[in-house]
Amino acid sequence: MTETKTLLRFMEKYRFTEELSPELRNRILSSKKKAFKNIIKTGNSIPVFFMFFRKVSQVLKKWGLNVSISNSKKLAIALPLFLLLAGAGTFFLVNREPGTSTASSEIQPNSAKIAFVVGSAEIIRGGKSEAAAVNSVIKSGETVRTSTGAMIVLQVSGSGNIKVHENTEFVFESIDESGKTSIDLKNGSLYSKLKKLSKDQSYEIKTMTFTAAVRGTEFLSTSSEKDSGIKVLDGKVSLSAGESVENIADAGNGIKFNKSGKPEVYSLSKKETLLLEKDSIQTTLDDIEGKSEEELKLIQQAKLDKTAELDKKIEEETAFEKMSPLQKLRALGKPLTMINMRDGSQIAGSVQKSDDKFLYLDTGDGIAKLPVEEILRRTPMK
């Protein structure tokens, strides 16, 4: 239905029910030839072409433009248009950039549906693997796995949306239309963007080391040998691990495991927050039904602009994190001072404040509290 509406709008815009001028007809035929060259190059294009063949036929009939040899005048108008739209539609579907595809808005009860996919990913059900594709349905007990460079966005019945990062594997233990979802995260990272859940609804992610439970929030769950824990962009997440007391992290915080293996709450860095914001944009699925071409362009451009802005900030933060402590202070515009102590030691940093007893020096790694009577001299640094 969506393709038919799009073709009707296209025809209405360019008035294809009127007889075409020789110049315009030649341009259409030229475009048609280019489209078909690309179709021939792509082996999986043939089924798609026949789908558009049928769609275009339906649209042309609505406008009284049947492809009939008995009416040469209508044939001259309809045939070039017919071939152009079928060919162009096929070329668009087969060769579109990753992320330009859209899923239907309906989700089957007690299931999840792929709304967006980039790269190589698979669904494993009944011991058999199949390629993950837009509109693929996933049910309880089935596994999703992404490879390096891949990414999936899922719509989960009764819960919300999930972004599946690269090199991730998980199993939907349960998907309940009433809003009870349980996921077993084997490895990798999942970003969950959930709607507000009621008291009777629940959403949890289980890993080898912890279980995270929420009632409507945005957070990242990670499970790997190097890194395990959660990072919260919005709302609250509770994390339980073994016999440890339940930990709760709210927006701007995360929970990670210390060297002794116990969970602890910490504040997210600026870079971590920016990465979560990028995940949030990519996990947001807009309702495109009934939107005009211009409205769709504005929605997509706004997302691209915001993502580009975040990418720039992430790049800046990455460069900042690689700096030495003193370089970071300089980058922040803080004046540096070399402090010479009476015992012969030196310490550099930015003076925060001082009183009769102590001088407080920001070293870039923390604040040093220096006794004033032990300071020999202070020298400004260039």
C-alpha positions as CSV (number, residue, x, y, z in Angstrom):
1,M,0.0,0.0,0.0
2,T,2.8,2.4,0.9
3,E,4.5,1.9,-2.5
4,T,1.3,2.4,-4.4
5,K,0.6,5.7,-2.5
6,T,4.2,6.9,-3.3
7,L,3.8,6.2,-7.0
8,L,0.4,8.0,-7.1
9,R,2.0,11.1,-5.5
10,F,4.9,10.9,-7.9
11,M,2.5,10.7,-11.0
12,E,0.3,13.5,-9.6
13,K,3.3,15.7,-9.2
14,Y,4.6,15.3,-12.8
15,R,1.2,15.0,-14.5
16,F,1.9,11.8,-16.3
17,T,-1.8,11.5,-17.4
18,E,-1.0,14.1,-20.0
19,E,0.6,13.3,-23.3
20,L,4.4,13.6,-23.0
21,S,6.5,15.8,-25.1
22,P,9.2,14.1,-27.3
23,E,11.9,15.6,-25.2
24,L,10.5,14.4,-21.9
25,R,9.8,10.9,-23.3
26,N,13.4,10.6,-24.5
27,R,14.6,11.6,-21.0
28,I,12.4,9.0,-19.4
29,L,13.6,6.3,-21.7
30,S,17.3,7.3,-21.1
31,S,16.7,7.0,-17.3
32,K,15.0,3.6,-17.8
33,K,18.0,2.2,-19.6
34,K,20.4,3.3,-16.8
35,A,18.1,1.7,-14.2
36,F,18.0,-1.6,-16.0
37,K,21.8,-1.8,-16.4
38,N,22.0,-1.7,-12.6
39,I,19.2,-4.3,-12.2
40,I,21.1,-6.7,-14.5
41,K,24.3,-6.3,-12.4
42,T,22.4,-7.3,-9.2
43,G,21.3,-10.9,-9.1
44,N,18.6,-10.5,-6.4
45,S,16.9,-7.7,-8.3
46,I,14.6,-9.8,-10.5
47,P,12.0,-10.7,-7.8
48,V,11.9,-7.1,-6.7
49,F,11.5,-5.9,-10.2
50,F,8.4,-8.1,-10.7
51,M,7.0,-6.7,-7.5
52,F,7.3,-3.2,-8.8
53,F,6.0,-4.4,-12.2
54,R,2.7,-5.4,-10.6
55,K,2.6,-2.2,-8.4
56,V,3.1,0.1,-11.4
57,S,0.5,-1.7,-13.4
58,Q,-2.0,-1.1,-10.6
59,V,-1.2,2.6,-10.4
60,L,-1.4,3.1,-14.2
61,K,-4.8,1.4,-14.4
62,K,-6.0,3.8,-11.7
63,W,-5.1,6.6,-14.1
64,G,-6.6,4.9,-17.1
65,L,-3.2,4.2,-18.7
66,N,-3.4,0.5,-19.5
67,V,-0.4,-0.8,-21.4
68,S,-2.3,-2.0,-24.5
69,I,-1.1,-2.3,-28.1
70,S,-4.6,-1.3,-29.2
71,N,-4.1,2.2,-27.9
72,S,-0.8,3.5,-29.3
73,K,-1.3,7.0,-27.9
74,K,-1.7,5.7,-24.3
75,L,1.0,3.2,-24.9
76,A,3.4,6.0,-25.8
77,I,2.7,7.6,-22.5
78,A,2.4,4.6,-20.2
79,L,5.2,2.3,-21.4
80,P,8.2,4.6,-20.8
81,L,6.7,5.6,-17.4
82,F,5.9,2.0,-16.6
83,L,9.5,0.8,-17.2
84,L,11.1,3.8,-15.5
85,L,9.1,3.4,-12.3
86,A,9.5,-0.3,-12.1
87,G,13.2,-0.1,-12.9
88,A,13.9,2.8,-10.6
89,G,11.9,1.2,-7.8
90,T,13.9,-2.0,-8.1
91,F,17.2,-0.1,-8.2
92,F,16.2,1.9,-5.1
93,L,15.2,-1.2,-3.0
94,V,18.2,-3.3,-4.0
95,N,20.9,-0.6,-3.9
96,R,19.7,1.8,-1.2
97,E,22.2,2.9,1.5
98,P,22.1,1.1,4.8
99,G,19.4,2.6,7.0
100,T,17.2,4.0,4.3
101,S,14.8,1.1,4.5
102,T,11.7,1.3,6.7
103,A,9.7,-1.3,8.4
104,S,6.0,-1.6,8.6
105,S,4.5,-0.1,11.8
106,E,2.7,-3.2,12.9
107,I,4.3,-5.6,15.4
108,Q,2.9,-9.1,16.0
109,P,1.9,-9.9,19.6
110,N,4.5,-11.5,21.8
111,S,7.4,-10.9,19.4
112,A,10.1,-8.4,18.3
113,K,10.5,-7.1,14.7
114,I,13.6,-5.8,13.0
115,A,13.0,-2.2,11.9
116,F,16.6,-1.4,10.8
117,V,19.6,-3.4,9.9
118,V,23.2,-2.6,8.8
119,G,25.9,-5.2,8.1
120,S,25.8,-8.9,8.6
121,A,23.5,-10.3,11.3
122,E,21.6,-13.5,11.8
123,I,18.6,-15.0,13.6
124,I,18.9,-18.6,15.0
125,R,15.7,-20.5,15.5
126,G,15.1,-24.2,15.6
127,G,18.8,-24.8,15.3
128,K,18.9,-23.1,11.9
129,S,20.4,-19.7,11.0
130,E,18.8,-17.2,8.7
131,A,20.0,-13.7,7.6
132,A,18.4,-10.9,9.6
133,A,16.4,-8.5,7.5
134,V,14.0,-5.6,7.8
135,N,10.6,-6.8,9.1
136,S,12.0,-10.2,10.3
137,V,10.0,-11.4,13.3
138,I,11.7,-12.8,16.4
139,K,9.9,-14.8,19.1
140,S,10.7,-16.2,22.5
141,G,13.6,-18.7,22.6
142,E,15.2,-17.3,19.4
143,T,18.8,-15.9,19.2
144,V,20.0,-12.8,17.5
145,R,23.7,-12.4,16.6
146,T,25.5,-9.5,15.0
147,S,29.0,-9.5,13.4
148,T,31.7,-6.8,13.4
149,G,30.4,-3.6,11.9
150,A,26.8,-4.7,12.1
151,M,23.9,-3.0,13.9
152,I,20.2,-3.8,14.3
153,V,17.2,-1.8,15.7
154,L,14.4,-3.9,17.1
155,Q,10.8,-3.0,18.0
156,V,9.7,-5.2,21.0
157,S,6.1,-5.9,21.5
158,G,4.8,-4.2,24.7
159,S,8.2,-2.7,25.7
160,G,10.0,-0.3,23.3
161,N,13.0,-0.4,21.0
162,I,16.4,-2.0,21.3
163,K,19.7,-1.1,19.4
164,V,21.9,-4.2,19.0
165,H,25.6,-3.3,18.8
166,E,28.2,-5.1,16.7
167,N,29.6,-8.5,18.0
168,T,26.5,-9.1,20.2
169,E,24.6,-12.3,20.9
170,F,21.5,-12.6,23.0
171,V,18.3,-14.7,23.4
172,F,14.8,-13.5,24.0
173,E,13.8,-15.6,27.0
174,S,10.4,-14.2,26.9
175,I,8.4,-11.5,25.0
176,D,5.0,-10.8,26.4
177,E,2.4,-8.5,24.8
178,S,1.4,-7.4,28.3
179,G,4.9,-5.9,28.7
180,K,7.0,-8.5,30.3
181,T,10.3,-9.0,28.5
182,S,13.4,-10.9,29.5
183,I,16.6,-11.1,27.6
184,D,19.7,-13.3,28.1
185,L,22.7,-11.2,26.9
186,K,25.5,-13.7,26.1
187,N,28.0,-11.2,24.9
188,G,28.2,-7.6,23.5
189,S,26.0,-4.5,24.1
190,L,22.3,-3.6,23.9
191,Y,20.9,-0.1,24.1
192,S,17.3,-0.2,25.5
193,K,14.9,2.7,24.8
194,L,11.7,1.8,26.6
195,K,8.3,3.3,27.0
196,K,6.9,3.9,30.5
197,L,6.0,0.6,32.0
198,S,3.2,0.0,34.4
199,K,3.5,-1.9,37.8
200,D,2.5,-5.1,36.1
201,Q,5.0,-4.8,33.4
202,S,8.8,-5.6,33.6
203,Y,11.9,-5.5,31.4
204,E,15.1,-7.2,32.4
205,I,18.5,-8.1,30.9
206,K,20.4,-11.0,32.3
207,T,24.1,-11.7,31.9
208,M,26.7,-14.1,33.4
209,T,27.4,-11.5,36.1
210,F,24.3,-9.4,36.7
211,T,20.6,-8.8,36.1
212,A,19.4,-5.3,35.2
213,A,15.7,-4.4,35.7
214,V,13.8,-1.3,34.7
215,R,10.3,0.2,34.4
216,G,10.9,2.6,31.5
217,T,14.2,4.2,30.8
218,E,17.1,4.5,28.4
219,F,20.3,2.5,29.2
220,L,23.2,0.5,27.8
221,S,23.9,-3.0,29.0
222,T,27.3,-4.6,28.3
223,S,28.6,-8.1,28.9
224,S,32.1,-9.1,27.9
225,E,35.4,-10.3,29.4
226,K,36.8,-6.7,29.4
227,D,33.7,-4.7,30.4
228,S,30.4,-5.5,32.1
229,G,27.8,-3.2,33.6
230,I,25.2,-0.6,32.7
231,K,25.2,3.1,31.7
232,V,22.0,5.1,32.2
233,L,21.0,8.0,30.0
234,D,17.5,8.5,31.4
235,G,15.4,7.0,34.2
236,K,16.6,4.5,36.7
237,V,18.1,0.9,36.5
238,S,18.6,-1.5,39.3
239,L,21.4,-4.0,39.1
240,S,21.8,-7.2,41.2
241,A,24.8,-9.5,41.1
242,G,25.1,-12.6,43.2
243,E,24.8,-11.9,46.9
244,S,25.6,-8.2,46.5
245,V,23.2,-5.6,47.7
246,E,21.0,-4.2,44.8
247,N,22.6,-1.1,43.2
248,I,20.5,1.6,41.6
249,A,21.9,4.0,38.9
250,D,19.9,7.0,37.6
251,A,20.5,9.3,34.7
252,G,24.2,10.3,34.2
253,N,25.5,7.4,36.2
254,G,26.6,3.8,35.5
255,I,27.4,0.6,37.4
256,K,30.6,-1.3,36.8
257,F,32.5,-4.0,38.6
258,N,35.6,-3.2,40.6
259,K,38.7,-5.4,40.9
260,S,37.1,-7.4,43.7
261,G,34.2,-8.2,41.4
262,K,31.6,-6.1,43.3
263,P,29.3,-3.6,41.5
264,E,29.7,0.1,42.2
265,V,28.0,3.2,41.0
266,Y,30.0,5.8,39.2
267,S,29.5,9.1,37.2
268,L,29.6,8.8,33.4
269,S,32.3,10.7,31.6
270,K,31.3,13.3,29.0
271,K,32.3,10.8,26.2
272,E,30.2,8.0,27.6
273,T,27.2,10.3,27.8
274,L,27.7,11.5,24.2
275,L,27.8,7.9,23.0
276,L,24.6,7.1,24.8
277,E,22.9,10.1,23.2
278,K,24.0,8.8,19.8
279,D,22.6,5.4,20.6
280,S,19.3,7.1,21.6
281,I,19.0,8.9,18.2
282,Q,19.7,5.7,16.3
283,T,17.1,3.8,18.4
284,T,14.4,6.4,17.8
285,L,11.9,5.2,15.2
286,D,9.7,8.0,13.7
287,D,6.1,7.4,12.6
288,I,6.4,8.1,8.9
289,E,2.8,7.2,8.0
290,G,1.1,10.1,6.3
291,K,4.2,12.3,6.2
292,S,5.0,14.2,3.0
293,E,8.2,13.9,1.2
294,E,9.4,17.2,2.6
295,E,8.5,16.2,6.1
296,L,10.4,12.9,5.8
297,K,13.5,14.8,4.4
298,L,13.4,17.2,7.4
299,I,13.1,14.3,9.9
300,Q,16.0,12.4,8.3
301,Q,18.2,15.6,8.0
302,A,17.6,16.5,11.6
303,K,18.8,13.1,12.6
304,L,21.9,13.3,10.4
305,D,22.7,16.7,11.6
306,K,22.4,15.7,15.3
307,T,24.5,12.5,14.7
308,A,27.2,14.5,12.9
309,E,27.3,17.0,15.8
310,L,27.7,14.2,18.3
311,D,30.4,12.5,16.2
312,K,32.4,15.7,16.3
313,K,32.0,16.1,20.0
314,I,32.9,12.4,20.6
315,E,36.0,12.8,18.4
316,E,37.0,15.9,20.5
317,E,36.5,14.0,23.7
318,T,38.5,11.1,22.5
319,A,41.5,13.4,21.7
320,F,41.1,15.1,25.1
321,E,41.2,11.7,26.9
322,K,44.5,10.9,25.2
323,M,46.2,14.1,26.6
324,S,48.4,14.1,29.7
325,P,47.0,15.6,32.9
326,L,48.8,18.9,32.3
327,Q,47.7,19.0,28.7
328,K,44.1,18.6,29.7
329,L,44.5,21.6,32.1
330,R,46.0,23.7,29.4
331,A,43.2,22.7,27.0
332,L,40.7,23.8,29.6
333,G,42.4,27.2,29.7
334,K,43.7,26.9,33.3
335,P,47.0,28.7,34.2
336,L,49.7,26.3,35.3
337,T,52.2,26.7,38.2
338,M,55.3,24.8,39.2
339,I,55.4,24.3,43.0
340,N,58.9,23.7,44.5
341,M,58.7,22.1,47.9
342,R,61.3,22.4,50.7
343,D,62.2,18.7,50.5
344,G,63.4,19.3,46.9
345,S,60.3,17.8,45.2
346,Q,58.2,19.5,42.5
347,I,54.6,19.4,41.6
348,A,52.8,21.1,38.7
349,G,49.2,22.0,38.3
350,S,46.6,24.8,38.5
351,V,46.1,26.6,41.8
352,Q,42.5,26.3,42.9
353,K,42.7,28.2,46.1
354,S,44.9,28.7,49.2
355,D,44.6,29.8,52.8
356,D,47.0,30.3,55.7
357,K,47.6,26.6,56.1
358,F,47.1,24.9,52.7
359,L,47.3,25.4,48.9
360,Y,45.0,23.4,46.8
361,L,46.5,22.4,43.5
362,D,44.6,20.7,40.6
363,T,47.2,18.3,39.0
364,G,44.8,17.0,36.3
365,D,44.6,13.7,38.2
366,G,43.1,15.2,41.3
367,I,43.5,17.9,43.9
368,A,46.7,18.0,45.9
369,K,46.5,19.6,49.4
370,L,49.9,21.1,50.0
371,P,51.0,22.6,53.4
372,V,51.9,26.3,52.9
373,E,54.9,26.2,55.2
374,E,56.4,23.4,53.1
375,I,56.3,25.4,49.9
376,L,59.6,27.0,48.9
377,R,58.4,28.9,45.8
378,R,55.8,29.1,43.0
379,T,56.8,29.6,39.4
380,P,54.2,30.3,36.6
381,M,54.6,27.8,33.7
382,K,54.3,28.7,30.0
